[in-house]
């Protein structure tokens, strides 16, 4: 579950440009917090 949330959070920033591995590298804070994913769910 955590992995999916992290992926979604990262995808919110750059879904096509960044990958799961790259995302955790460039955006470790976002991927770890997954706060973006939660916000995206409400927005969508």
Protein Blocks (a to p, Z undefined) as FASTA:
>chain_A
ZZmmmmmmmmmmmmmlpcfklmmmmmmmlmmnommmmmmmmmZZ
